[in-house]
Amino acid sequence: PRRRCFRALMRAAGRGVLLMFLHGGMGLTCASPLAIARTIRLAPISRIARVALRMSAAPERMPRTAPRLERGMPKAIETDASGVSGLRIRAEALSGLPDRSQPFIVLGIETSCDDTAAAVVRSDGVILGEAIAKQDAIHAEWGGVVPGLARDAHIEAVGRVVSEAIAAAGLSSVADVDAIGVTVGPGLEICLRIGANHAVSLAEEHRKPFVAVHHLEAHCLMARLAALADSPGETDPLPFPFLSLLVSGGHCQLLLCRGVGDYSVIGSTLDDALGEAYDKVARLLGLDVGGGGGPALEAFAKKGDASKAKLPVPMSKRKDTAFSFAGLKTAVRTRLAKLENGGTEEERADLAAAFQEAAIMHIERRLRYALVWCAEQQLLPTPLEGEAAKVPPITSLVVSGGVAANQALRGRLRSLCEANNVRMYTPPTRLCTDNGVMVAWVAIERLLLGHSDTATGTEVRARWPLGRALDIKLT
């Protein structure tokens, strides 16, 4: 109940709406989130009130140098009739293009969730400079990201982080970059607005080409930059098409990547994302999640023996590419409740190892099914109609997102790929989590194709599918 109250109050405070609530047994009262925070007197939620009080003044601190951003789809991004897919780019330079006859420089800005990041990247794949302001300490006591606090931290940090990235690149100011890219979705809307507002302001002030970036596409294409850095002299070491496994705190998807802006979802989670499950289980086990639940659980699992606390692999009877981690999380909670006094450290380490083993086995099975399905499409006697007809031969897998930094997962997936004659690509560990480099790189990929967006009127989007979901059926 406290957590539900907390989440509702945070959402309300972020949107500045009025709420109806029961107050003092006197019936319904209409008040703002700030008024509610001032009148809540129950000790168990006193901390929630303090957070709401801190958030109440935040709207006055929002940057006013750029147009207000609202919900919607970036103007230069196409949607289909259903409004679902639509990342396929039009080769329109709505805000101009840099000189593409020589390497050009792009500033990327990322504020989609709880880290403020910026980077300066050259179009030949050289990372010139980057900076990031982490928010782990701010959210640690709440057991998760508090949108209003994240927004406040972005407001305070975004200008400084951009300046640090520019200085690290050896440039004197933003005027020295050739274009600007910024994440506009999906993510926390009130956080996306901070980075988008700042990027729009800079693009207009310095008259630079502007690119609105999809957060998930940035994760998917980050491996192309890494492959370019690892293969000097090659122009396209990780060519399209390829399969992408995106595993993070907010997403778990298998994507068929045919080209920049051309994606199909062939598998996604039915409930929790993998990173979210790691975080929740880490808290159940009483681990210190100040540096992230995923890394904490991975380290703790190394001390345990998965065979001593076996857990069921999710959806083991379903032969498809969907993911699910809620049941596995519940199994951990149930097993933990049966241990005396919450279990010894050894017992909890065994449980952590068992959770990680079951989660990775689940990922392996879904990926194996996806590879089988892709291969089956090449053997069909007659081409299928629509999206399924465009499934190309797959020889590469990209594993990206924050959970891609997990070494146990990397090792297992690499072995699976080797057994299936598929080459696996992953970004460097430090670039698996949200960063400015991936944003700048997607902007570069789009600019090279002749695409840029209009900065003025740019919109952010909290929910934004990367592509249309395909109906996957294995024979």
Buried (B, 14 or more C-beta within 10 A) or exposed (E): EEEEBBBBBBBBBBEEEEBEBEBEEEEEBEBBBBBBBBEBEEEEBEEBBEBBBBBBEBEEEEBEEBBEBEEBBBEBBEEEEEEEBBBBBEEEBBBEBBEBEEBBBBBBBBBBBBBBBBBBBBBEBBBBBBBBBBBEEBBBEBBBBBBBBBBBBBBBBBBEBBBBBBBBBEBEEBEBBBBBBBBBBBBBBBBBBBBBBBBBBBBBEBEBBBBBBBBBBBBBBBBBBBBBBEEEEEEEBBEBBBBBBBBBBBBBBBBBBBEBBBBBBBBBBEBBBBBBBBBBBBBBBEBEBEEBBBBBBBEBBEEBEBEEBEBEBBBEEEEBBBBBBBBBBEBBEEBBEEEEEEBEEEBBBBBBBBBBBBBBBBBBBBBBBBBBBBEEBEEEEEEEEEBBEBBEEBBBBBBBBBBBBBEBBBEBBBEBBEEBEBBBBBBBEEBBBBBBBBBBBBBBBBBBBEBBBBBEBBBBBBEBBBBBBBEBEEE
